[in-house]
Amino acid sequence: QVQLVESGGGLVQPGGSLRLSCAVSGIIFSSYAMVWYRQAPGKQRELVAVISASGSTNYTDSVKGRFTISRDNAKNTVYLQMNNLKPEDTAVYYCNGNLATILVRKWSWGQGTQVTVSS
C-alpha cells in the first residue's frame, strides 16, 4: 500500500518561501503522476500542481509563476517550491496521485503539512 509523508510546512510571512517534500513508498514511484493538493479551512480540497511520470508539469492558475513542482525518482520524493507566498495560500498541503489513481488504486491520504502565511 502506498505511504505518503509530507513535510516542510510552517509559518511564513507574505512574500516568503517554503519548500514542501513528500516521501512516497510502497509503489513504483517513477511510474505515476504525482499531485500536490491543498485544503484551506472551510473549503474543499483543490489541486495545486501536477507532475507527470515523464516530468511535465501543470499548475492551477492562482499559483502559476510562484510555485514549482518537481520530482526525484531516485529518492521517491516529490517537491513543491513555493515562492512569493500570499495569505490565501494558507492551507494544509497534501501530495497524492491523480484522481484516477486515487480512485482505482485506492491510495490513502497522508497527514499533510500545514502552511500558514501571515504577518
N, C-alpha and C positions, 0 to 999 in steps of 0.2 A: 504494500500500500504506500502511496506517496506520502512523504512528510515534507512540510513547508515551514521554514523557520525564518521569520522576518526580523530584522534588526536595523538599528541606525536612526530611529526616530528621536525626537526630543523637542525642546522649546527653542525657538529661534526668532529673532526679530525680523520684521518685514525687510525684504531685500537680502536676507541671508541665504545660506545654502545648507543643504543636508545631502548625504548620500545614503540611500537605503540599500540593504542587501537582503537577499532571500536565498538561503541554502536549501537545496532540494535533494531528496534522497528517495530511493525506492523505485525509481523509473530510469529508463534510458533517456537522460535529460536532453541530449542533443537532438532527439527525435521530435521534440514538442515545441510548439509556440508557447511562449510564456507571457503573462499579462500582469500588470500592476493595476489594482483596483483601489478605490478609497471609499470610505463611508463617513460622512460628516454627521454630527448629531441631528437627529430628526429627519435625515434624508436617506434615500435609497443608495445602495452601493453602486458606484459608477466605474466604468472602465477609464483608466488614465492613459496607459501606454501598452503597446503590444510589440513583441519582437518575435519574428517567425523563427523556425528552425534554421533557416538559411541566413538569418540576421537582418532581414528587412524590418523596418520599424514604422509605427503609426501612432499618432497621439490624438487625444481629444483636443478640441480647438483651444480650450482655456489654458492649456499648458504648453502649446507649441512655441518653440523658441526659448523656453525656460527649462524644460525637463528633457533628460536624455536617458533612454533605456538601453542597456547593454547586457551581454551575457558572456560568461566564461565557461565554456563547456568542459574544460579540464578541471574546474573547481565545482561544477554543478551548481553554479550560482548566477542569479540574475540581479542586476543593479538598477537603481533609479537615482540618477544625479538630478537634484532639484536646485535650481538657481533662481535668484530674484523672487524668493517666496513671498506670497501675499497672505493676508489673514484668511481669505477664502480657500486657501489650500489646507487649512486646519481640518484634520480627519484622521481616522485610523486607516493605515495603508496595508493592503494585503497583496500577496502575489498568488497566482494560481495559473492553471491552464486557461485556454479559451473556453467559452461557454459549452461548446460541443464536447470538449474533453471532460469538463466537469460533469456534464450530464451522462455521457456514455461510459466514461471511465470511473465515475463516482468519486472523483477526487474530493477530499475534505479540505476545509479551510484551516490555515494556521491561526495563531493568536493575533496576528497583525502587529503593527508598530505605530505608536501614536506620534503624530506630527502636530505641533501647536505653533502657530505663527502669531506672535503677539508682541507689542512693545511694552 
